Amino acid sequence: MTRRRAWAWCAVVGVAVLTLTGCATDDEIFVSNFTDAHGRACTFVYTARAGEGWNSSTDVDVSQLDCEYPPAGRTPGPPRTEHLETGPSE
């Protein structure tokens, strides 16, 4: 193998390793709740990632939306958003 080909191979392997290990910034995970127009307490989880590119806006993915009526005689609490602390995956 020539020296030039060896350097090219090392560069390809290096890029692959960085891509597979996730060298990008970590996502931030939030849990938020609110009361909808029908009086249901709704909770959802969303993930926010700082934008990458020319506009550098934030990319938000919403998942796990769940709405339920509160038990009789109870009212939902005020809207709230909490940041979930995430550690390295095991």
N, C-alpha and C positions, 0 to 999 in steps of 0.2 A: 504494500500500500504506500502510495506516495505521501509525502509530508502534507501537501495541499489537501489531499483527500482525507487524511487523518484529522486535520483541523476542521474541515467541513463536517465530518462525522461527529466530532466533539461538540460543535455548535448545534447540530440537530438534536443530539442527546440532551444537551443543556437546556434548550428551549422546551423539549418534551418534559423534562423533569420539572422545570418551573411552571409549566402549564398544568401538569398533573397535581402538583402540590398546592396549587391555588395561591399564586403570588399576589393576587388582587386584594383589595381591602376587604375586611370582613363585613358581612351584612349586619345591620342592626335590626333587632326583632322587638316589636311592640305589641302589647295587648291593649285594646281600647274597648270601652263600652259606652252605650248611649241608650236613650229611650226613644222608640219610634213613635209615629203619629197615632198608633193604636194602643199605646201604653205598654208595649212589650219591652222587656229589657234585652238588649242585643249586645253581644260580645263578638269581637273579631280579632284575628291576629294578622299583622302585616309586617312585611320585611322591607326595609329601606336600604338602598345602596346609593352611595354618592355617584352622580353621573360621570360617565366617561365619554369624552368626545368634545365637540365644538361648543355645545350648549351647556354642558356640565350641570344639568338639572338632576334631580333625585329620581331614581327609578323605584317605584313602590309596587309591591305585589301583595294583594289582599287574599287571605284564605281563611277557612274555618269560621264562617259567619254562622252564628247561632242566636236565634231569638225565641224567647219564651215569655208567657204571661207570668207575672209574679204570683205567689200564693195569695189567697183571699185575705183581704185586710192589710196587705203590705204594699208599699210603693217602691219602685226602683230608686236606687241612690243617684247621686249626681254623675254626670259624664266624667270619665276618668281615662287617662292613658298612662300606661306604665312601660318603662323600658326593661326588657328582660336581659339580665346579664348572662351571657353565654361563655362557656369555657371551651377549651380545645376538646374536640370529640375524641372519645376513647375507642 
